[in-house]
Amino acid sequence: MNAVPITFYAKAEHAQGLQDSFGRKLNYLRISVTDRCNMRCDYCRPSADAYQAEPRSHILSFEEITRIVRVAASLGVNKVRITGGEPLVRKDLSTLIAQIAAIDGITDLAMTSNATYLAKYAQALKDAGLSRINISLDTLNPLRFKKLTGSELQPVLDGIQAASDAGLFPLKLNTVLMKGINENEVPSLIDFATEIGATIRFIELMPMKQGMDWDKHYIGIDEILQRDDVQARVDISPMQTGNTAARYLPLKDGRGEVGFIMPMSERFCEGCNRLRLTSDGGLRSCLPADKQMNIRDVIRAGGSDADIRGVFLRSALIKPEIGIYEFDGKADKRSMIHIGG
């Protein structure tokens, strides 16, 4: 029997694309490059006495990440987002950006950041091949920002300006809504984003951290949209259900749109196209499901590209139809900072 060249399988897999057992095509890989961050946002990171970062020897190297992305691209992945922790606490990140940008098949390379270091690095990231950026911004109140994050607001605002100056477009701002904390800032955040030419997206709080009082701080998007000061700015008439992560509504003044992400009140699992690679090499097919396959150990044991492809294929097959969030806080879950945003 004649042997079939390995390249044939690679081409066939790329043609078919990576898909799960429910027929969803998975073309989007979110890569956490670190589980460290210079902020301590309560909904993301455990308290100081409970937080323990992975040993640096466990963290994937740039070469390992680049190899994983190259294999993922051979399976039809064309969209990559760099996350953390805070990605820019990782030294020489623009080197990794350049390596990924050079991979054939990667057509969309983005990053999520808290922007505190963007004033220094935005142009270098753009020059290296970063297409666009999402920036976390939960409040415009300096005192509230300090309480929420442990950091100062001004470096974030400077970073947002630097991202705009560097041409990292479309520029998106992400706000996690928290009842009793920042829900009254929705109008001012919309106005701020509009003035700087950014799109703001409001995200429902998820129970993704051990011990967090989710019930106390959760507020649904529907409740936000009923507010007069929001309806004065946003045309809610086009609001429809669907299976994409973000739903966008136009501003009444015609200067843009506002996004709403509803992982709790209106699930979008049906259209999920994502896999997540944790900083320590876990390939995770569903955000709330604590099932992941270790791709780092495969590489460090001398695994071939075919072995890495096998991890992707198996990870796709264990992707659940619907992700289940734990509400009672009893489950032993990894916090968002360990998974990657």
TILUM-294022 format. One record per residue (C-alpha): residue number from 1; x, y, z; residue in one letter. Coordinates in Angstrom, 1 decimal. Last residue first. Layout:
N
(NUM,(X,Y,Z),"a")
...
# end
This chain:
341
(341,(-9.5,37.0,28.7),"g")
(340,(-6.9,34.4,29.7),"g")
(339,(-7.5,31.2,31.7),"i")
(338,(-5.3,32.1,34.7),"h")
(337,(-6.5,35.7,35.0),"i")
(336,(-10.1,34.5,34.4),"m")
(335,(-10.0,32.4,37.6),"s")
(334,(-9.6,28.6,37.4),"r")
(333,(-12.5,26.8,38.9),"k")
(332,(-12.9,24.5,41.9),"d")
(331,(-16.7,24.5,42.0),"a")
(330,(-18.3,25.9,45.2),"k")
(329,(-19.0,29.4,44.0),"g")
(328,(-22.7,28.7,43.9),"d")
(327,(-23.3,30.1,40.4),"f")
(326,(-21.2,27.7,38.2),"e")
(325,(-21.4,28.6,34.5),"y")
(324,(-22.3,25.9,32.0),"i")
(323,(-21.0,26.2,28.4),"g")
(322,(-23.4,24.8,25.9),"i")
(321,(-22.7,22.3,23.1),"e")
(320,(-19.6,21.2,24.9),"p")
(319,(-16.1,21.3,23.2),"k")
(318,(-14.7,17.8,23.7),"i")
(317,(-14.4,17.2,19.9),"l")
(316,(-12.5,20.5,19.4),"a")
(315,(-10.0,19.6,22.0),"s")
(314,(-9.4,16.3,20.3),"r")
(313,(-8.7,18.0,16.9),"l")
(312,(-6.5,20.6,18.5),"f")
(311,(-4.5,18.0,20.4),"v")
(310,(-4.1,15.9,17.3),"g")
(309,(-2.8,18.9,15.4),"r")
(308,(-0.1,19.1,18.1),"i")
(307,(0.8,15.5,17.5),"d")
(306,(1.0,16.1,13.7),"a")
(305,(3.3,19.0,14.4),"d")
(304,(5.6,16.5,16.1),"s")
(303,(5.9,15.9,19.9),"g")
(302,(9.3,16.1,21.5),"g")
(301,(8.1,15.7,25.1),"a")
(300,(8.3,19.5,25.4),"r")
(299,(5.7,19.9,22.7),"i")
(298,(3.2,17.4,24.0),"v")
(297,(3.7,18.8,27.6),"d")
(296,(2.8,22.3,26.3),"r")
(295,(-0.3,21.1,24.6),"i")
(294,(-2.1,20.3,27.8),"n")
(293,(-5.8,19.5,27.1),"m")
(292,(-8.5,21.5,28.8),"q")
(291,(-11.8,20.9,30.5),"k")
(290,(-12.8,23.3,33.2),"d")
(289,(-15.9,24.4,31.2),"a")
(288,(-16.6,28.2,31.7),"p")
(287,(-14.5,29.4,28.7),"l")
(286,(-15.0,26.4,26.4),"c")
(285,(-12.4,24.8,24.1),"s")
(284,(-9.4,25.1,26.3),"r")
(283,(-5.9,24.2,25.2),"l")
(282,(-3.7,24.4,28.3),"g")
(281,(-0.2,25.5,27.6),"g")
(280,(0.9,27.5,30.7),"d")
(279,(-0.2,30.8,29.2),"s")
(278,(-3.7,29.4,28.4),"t")
(277,(-4.7,28.7,24.8),"l")
(276,(-8.3,29.4,24.2),"r")
(275,(-10.5,28.0,21.4),"l")
(274,(-13.3,30.0,19.8),"r")
(273,(-15.9,29.7,17.1),"n")
(272,(-19.0,30.0,19.3),"c")
(271,(-22.2,30.5,17.2),"g")
(270,(-24.5,28.3,19.1),"e")
(269,(-22.9,29.3,22.4),"c")
(268,(-24.3,32.8,22.2),"f")
(267,(-26.2,32.8,25.5),"r")
(266,(-28.6,35.6,26.3),"e")
(265,(-28.8,36.5,29.9),"s")
(264,(-25.4,35.2,31.1),"m")
(263,(-22.9,35.7,28.2),"p")
(262,(-24.6,39.0,27.2),"m")
(261,(-22.2,41.2,25.2),"i")
(260,(-23.5,44.6,24.2),"f")
(259,(-21.9,46.8,21.6),"g")
(258,(-22.5,50.5,21.1),"v")
(257,(-22.5,52.2,17.7),"e")
(256,(-21.1,55.2,15.8),"g")
(255,(-21.6,58.8,15.2),"r")
(254,(-25.2,58.7,13.9),"g")
(253,(-26.5,60.9,16.7),"d")
(252,(-28.9,58.1,17.7),"k")
(251,(-26.1,55.7,18.3),"l")
(250,(-26.4,52.5,16.5),"p")
(249,(-26.8,49.1,18.2),"l")
(248,(-24.3,46.3,18.2),"y")
(247,(-24.7,42.7,19.5),"r")
(246,(-21.5,41.0,20.6),"a")
(245,(-20.8,37.3,21.0),"a")
(244,(-22.7,36.2,17.9),"t")
(243,(-25.6,33.7,18.1),"n")
(242,(-28.7,36.0,17.5),"g")
(241,(-31.5,37.8,19.2),"t")
(240,(-32.4,41.2,17.9),"q")
(239,(-32.0,44.8,19.0),"m")
(238,(-32.7,47.1,15.9),"p")
(237,(-35.1,49.3,18.0),"s")
(236,(-32.6,50.1,20.7),"i")
(235,(-31.4,53.3,19.2),"d")
(234,(-28.8,54.4,21.7),"v")
(233,(-28.2,57.9,23.2),"r")
(232,(-31.5,58.9,24.8),"a")
(231,(-32.2,55.2,25.3),"q")
(230,(-29.2,55.1,27.7),"v")
(229,(-30.3,58.1,29.7),"d")
(228,(-33.9,56.7,29.8),"d")
(227,(-32.8,53.4,31.3),"r")
(226,(-34.4,50.3,29.8),"q")
(225,(-31.3,49.2,28.0),"l")
(224,(-29.4,48.8,31.2),"i")
(223,(-32.0,46.3,32.5),"e")
(222,(-31.9,44.3,29.3),"d")
(221,(-28.0,44.2,29.6),"i")
(220,(-28.4,42.2,32.9),"g")
(219,(-26.9,43.3,36.2),"i")
(218,(-24.7,41.1,38.4),"y")
(217,(-23.0,42.7,41.4),"h")
(216,(-24.7,41.0,44.4),"k")
(215,(-25.4,37.7,42.7),"d")
(214,(-21.7,37.4,41.6),"w")
(213,(-20.3,37.7,45.1),"d")
(212,(-16.8,36.4,44.1),"m")
(211,(-15.5,33.4,46.0),"g")
(210,(-13.7,31.7,43.1),"q")
(209,(-13.7,33.9,40.0),"k")
(208,(-15.5,33.4,36.7),"m")
(207,(-19.0,34.1,37.7),"p")
(206,(-19.6,36.3,34.7),"m")
(205,(-20.5,40.0,34.7),"l")
(204,(-22.4,41.2,31.6),"e")
(203,(-20.3,43.0,29.1),"i")
(202,(-20.7,46.5,27.8),"f")
(201,(-18.9,47.3,24.5),"r")
(200,(-17.6,50.7,23.6),"i")
(199,(-16.7,51.6,20.0),"t")
(198,(-13.9,54.2,19.7),"a")
(197,(-13.8,57.6,17.9),"g")
(196,(-12.5,59.6,20.8),"i")
(195,(-15.7,61.6,21.4),"e")
(194,(-17.9,58.5,20.9),"t")
(193,(-16.0,56.5,23.4),"a")
(192,(-16.3,59.2,26.1),"f")
(191,(-20.1,59.7,25.4),"d")
(190,(-20.8,56.0,25.7),"i")
(189,(-18.7,55.9,29.0),"l")
(188,(-20.7,58.9,30.3),"s")
(187,(-24.0,57.2,29.5),"p")
(186,(-23.0,53.8,31.1),"v")
(185,(-21.6,55.4,34.2),"e")
(184,(-24.6,54.5,36.4),"n")
(183,(-23.8,50.8,36.0),"e")
(182,(-20.4,51.3,37.6),"n")
(181,(-20.3,50.0,41.1),"i")
(180,(-23.7,49.1,42.6),"g")
(179,(-24.3,46.6,39.9),"k")
(178,(-21.2,45.7,38.0),"m")
(177,(-21.0,46.0,34.2),"l")
(176,(-17.7,44.9,32.6),"v")
(175,(-16.6,47.6,30.2),"t")
(174,(-14.7,46.9,27.0),"n")
(173,(-13.3,49.7,24.8),"l")
(172,(-12.8,49.0,21.1),"k")
(171,(-10.4,50.7,18.7),"l")
(170,(-11.1,49.6,15.1),"p")
(169,(-8.3,50.4,14.6),"f")
(168,(-4.8,50.4,16.0),"l")
(167,(-3.7,53.4,14.1),"g")
(166,(-0.7,54.4,16.2),"a")
(165,(-2.4,57.6,17.3),"d")
(164,(-5.5,55.7,18.4),"s")
(163,(-3.4,53.3,20.4),"a")
(162,(-1.5,56.2,22.0),"a")
(161,(-4.7,57.9,23.0),"q")
(160,(-5.9,54.7,24.7),"i")
(159,(-2.6,54.4,26.4),"g")
(158,(-2.8,57.9,27.8),"d")
(157,(-6.2,57.2,29.1),"l")
(156,(-4.9,54.0,30.7),"v")
(155,(-1.9,55.9,32.2),"p")
(154,(-4.4,58.4,33.7),"q")
(153,(-6.6,55.9,35.5),"l")
(152,(-4.2,54.9,38.3),"e")
(151,(-3.9,51.3,39.6),"s")
(150,(-5.4,49.2,42.4),"g")
(149,(-7.9,47.9,39.9),"t")
(148,(-11.4,48.5,41.3),"l")
(147,(-10.5,51.0,44.1),"k")
(146,(-8.1,53.0,41.9),"k")
(145,(-10.7,53.1,39.1),"f")
(144,(-13.4,54.3,41.6),"r")
(143,(-11.1,57.1,42.7),"l")
(142,(-10.2,58.0,39.1),"p")
(141,(-13.9,57.9,37.9),"n")
(140,(-13.9,57.0,34.2),"l")
(139,(-14.9,53.4,34.9),"t")
(138,(-14.7,49.9,33.7),"d")
(137,(-12.1,50.4,30.9),"l")
(136,(-10.6,47.3,29.3),"s")
(135,(-9.0,48.0,26.0),"i")
(134,(-9.5,46.1,22.7),"n")
(133,(-6.8,46.4,20.1),"i")
(132,(-6.3,46.2,16.4),"r")
(131,(-4.1,44.9,13.6),"s")
(130,(-0.9,44.0,15.3),"l")
(129,(1.9,43.6,12.7),"g")
(128,(5.2,44.5,14.3),"a")
(127,(4.8,48.2,13.3),"d")
(126,(1.5,48.3,15.2),"k")
(125,(3.0,46.7,18.3),"l")
(124,(6.0,49.1,18.1),"a")
(123,(3.5,52.1,17.8),"q")
(122,(1.5,51.0,20.9),"a")
(121,(4.5,50.2,23.2),"y")
(120,(5.2,53.1,25.4),"k")
(119,(1.7,54.8,25.6),"a")
(118,(0.4,51.2,25.6),"l")
(117,(1.8,50.4,29.0),"y")
(116,(-1.3,51.0,31.1),"t")
(115,(-3.6,50.0,28.3),"a")
(114,(-5.6,47.3,30.2),"n")
(113,(-5.0,45.1,27.1),"s")
(112,(-6.8,42.8,24.6),"t")
(111,(-4.9,42.1,21.4),"m")
(110,(-5.6,41.6,17.7),"a")
(109,(-4.2,39.6,14.8),"l")
(108,(-6.6,39.0,11.9),"d")
(107,(-5.5,37.4,8.6),"t")
(106,(-3.4,34.5,9.9),"i")
(105,(-3.2,32.1,6.9),"g")
(104,(0.5,32.2,6.4),"d")
(103,(2.4,33.1,9.6),"i")
(102,(4.2,36.4,9.5),"a")
(101,(1.8,38.1,11.9),"a")
(100,(2.5,35.4,14.5),"i")
(99,(6.3,36.1,14.5),"q")
(98,(5.8,39.9,14.5),"a")
(97,(3.4,39.8,17.4),"i")
(96,(5.9,37.5,19.3),"l")
(95,(8.7,40.1,18.9),"t")
(94,(6.3,42.9,19.8),"s")
(93,(5.9,41.2,23.2),"l")
(92,(9.4,42.0,24.2),"d")
(91,(8.9,41.3,27.9),"k")
(90,(5.5,40.0,29.0),"r")
(89,(3.9,42.7,31.2),"v")
(88,(2.4,43.9,28.0),"l")
(87,(0.0,40.9,27.8),"p")
(86,(-1.9,41.9,31.0),"e")
(85,(-3.2,38.7,32.5),"g")
(84,(-3.4,37.8,29.6),"g")
(83,(-4.6,38.2,26.0),"t")
(82,(-3.3,38.0,22.4),"i")
(81,(-6.1,37.5,19.8),"r")
(80,(-5.8,35.3,16.8),"v")
(79,(-8.0,34.8,13.7),"k")
(78,(-7.2,32.6,10.8),"n")
(77,(-7.6,29.1,12.2),"v")
(76,(-8.1,26.8,9.3),"g")
(75,(-6.3,23.7,10.5),"l")
(74,(-2.9,24.7,9.0),"s")
(73,(-3.4,28.0,10.9),"a")
(72,(-3.6,26.0,14.2),"a")
(71,(-0.3,24.4,13.3),"v")
(70,(1.4,27.7,12.8),"r")
(69,(-0.3,29.1,15.9),"v")
(68,(1.2,26.2,18.0),"i")
(67,(4.7,26.8,16.5),"r")
(66,(4.4,30.5,17.3),"t")
(65,(3.4,29.8,20.9),"i")
(64,(6.3,27.4,21.3),"e")
(63,(8.8,29.9,19.9),"e")
(62,(7.4,32.7,22.1),"f")
(61,(7.9,30.5,25.1),"s")
(60,(5.0,28.9,26.9),"l")
(59,(4.8,29.4,30.7),"i")
(58,(5.6,26.5,33.0),"h")
(57,(9.2,27.6,33.6),"s")
(56,(7.8,30.9,34.7),"r")
(55,(6.1,29.2,37.7),"p")
(54,(2.4,29.8,37.4),"e")
(53,(1.0,32.7,39.4),"a")
(52,(-0.6,32.2,42.8),"q")
(51,(-3.5,34.3,43.9),"y")
(50,(-5.3,33.3,47.1),"a")
(49,(-3.6,35.7,49.6),"d")
(48,(-3.8,38.6,47.1),"a")
(47,(-7.5,38.0,46.3),"s")
(46,(-8.3,36.1,43.2),"p")
(45,(-8.1,37.8,39.8),"r")
(44,(-10.7,38.6,37.2),"c")
(43,(-13.9,39.9,38.9),"y")
(42,(-11.9,41.8,41.5),"d")
(41,(-9.6,43.7,39.2),"c")
(40,(-6.1,43.4,40.5),"r")
(39,(-3.9,45.4,38.1),"m")
(38,(-0.3,44.9,37.1),"n")
(37,(-1.1,41.5,35.6),"c")
(36,(0.5,38.1,35.6),"r")
(35,(-1.1,35.0,34.0),"d")
(34,(1.0,35.5,30.8),"t")
(33,(0.8,35.0,27.1),"v")
(32,(-2.9,34.2,26.9),"s")
(31,(-3.8,33.2,23.4),"i")
(30,(-7.3,33.4,22.0),"r")
(29,(-7.7,31.2,18.9),"l")
(28,(-10.5,31.8,16.4),"y")
(27,(-11.3,29.6,13.4),"n")
(26,(-13.4,26.9,15.1),"l")
(25,(-16.2,25.8,12.7),"k")
(24,(-19.3,24.7,14.6),"r")
(23,(-20.7,21.4,13.4),"g")
(22,(-21.9,20.1,16.7),"f")
(21,(-19.0,17.6,17.1),"s")
(20,(-16.5,20.5,16.8),"d")
(19,(-14.9,22.0,13.8),"q")
(18,(-11.4,22.7,12.5),"l")
(17,(-11.3,23.4,8.8),"g")
(16,(-12.2,21.1,6.0),"q")
(15,(-9.8,22.6,3.5),"a")
(14,(-7.1,23.1,6.2),"h")
(13,(-7.5,19.5,7.3),"e")
(12,(-7.2,18.3,3.7),"a")
(11,(-4.1,20.4,3.2),"k")
(10,(-2.4,19.0,6.3),"a")
(9,(-3.4,15.5,5.5),"y")
(8,(-1.9,15.8,2.0),"f")
(7,(1.3,17.2,3.5),"t")
(6,(1.7,14.0,5.5),"i")
(5,(2.2,12.2,2.2),"p")
(4,(0.0,9.1,1.6),"v")
(3,(1.9,5.9,1.9),"a")
(2,(1.3,3.4,-1.0),"n")
(1,(0.0,0.0,0.0),"m")
# end
